[in-house]
Amino acid sequence: MKGPARGAAVFAAVAVLLSPAMARADEAELEALREAIATGRERVSGYERKERGLLETLEALEESAGLLAEAEVDARRALADARTELAAVQAEEKTLGRDLARTRGALSARAVSLYKAGELGPVRLLFSASSLREFLARSRALRRLLDHDRVMLDRQREQAVALASARERNVAAAADRDGAIGDLDARSKELRAERGARKTLLASVRGDRERERAALIELERAARALEEKLASLRSRGPRGSFAALRGQLPPPVEAPILRPFGLEVDHEFGTETFHKGIDYRVQRGATVRAVAEGSVRFAGRFRGYGNLVIVDHGDDYFTVSAHLGEIAVEVGDALDPGAIVGTAGDTGSLRGPVLYFEVRRGAEAQDPSGWLAGGGGG
């Protein structure tokens, strides 16, 4: 076996070897998605029965939505790969079909030539030679002609086998494409459902005085947990360099400020809270950057703040960026000023897409507007 036929056989063998492993991986990913969605649904039900907190429920829905968003990206990539493979196989089938048609045309012309020559044509050609030398020359020519005929017949058989294999792979590739379209539709539908559940959850809080009060209490607890996290960190960066940048730092994102630093009074509930950072009103996907040189000390989910990054700038100074859509750094990464830490989003946010930004020295919250050039507005 050689040429296209051997390539088809190798392709089939690899597909047989890989398909069980791929199927197991896909099934494992689907099972993880099912479990995440089930957890989210369970916590929504618990929240409706007042057995679960808002932030815990929101966290579960965002986790499942995040997994589904990743699965949707994978499904889009798989669909693109399936379409590329289908186009390649279709092009190969077309080329093989043309090659086979040419070979068959040549064999047909040769058959017509042999028919016209008759059964005794080669014999007459040999014995009409005028000398032994001419006889031998004609014999060699006939042998080459027979070899050529045999090569063309072998080529026809190989091309026919390769074309049949290409047609089978064409059918399989078309099935893969259709399956990828189905997977993408399913993931997109599930993602819309999770995002819809999140929107419904947040809408249920607004206008419900009891739930709004409970949400405020949960947010205060989350703020204390963040304080404890920051207090537990010991600065590892250079001393003195960050303090010299007061009033000169660029904003972490190009966006207007939604909520400033400082005391907030809720006249409806008669409560006072201290907002220890600033909120930027952002567009989802906007780039969030490090405001100064530093190293990443935390990068992950934090209840009440969604995706959160803490950067250590040395001398016990830290900056916090929260409610990120995606995190682009890992713990231990050394960051230059302006390095991308992630994208803006609404994870953990009850107010839609915002970027929450803090400047801390140890446990003490600093007013970011005093550190950022122009007060920090984008």
PyMOL commands that set and color helices and strands:
alter all, ss='L'
color gray80, all
select helices_A, chain A and resi 4-48+54-117+121-127+132-205+209-232+243-245+368-370+373-376
alter helices_A, ss='H'
color red, helices_A
select strands_A, chain A and resi 257-259+262-266+271-275+278-281+287-289+294-302+306-314+317-327+334-335+340-344+354-361+364-366
alter strands_A, ss='S'
color yellow, strands_A
deselect
rebuild
show_as cartoon
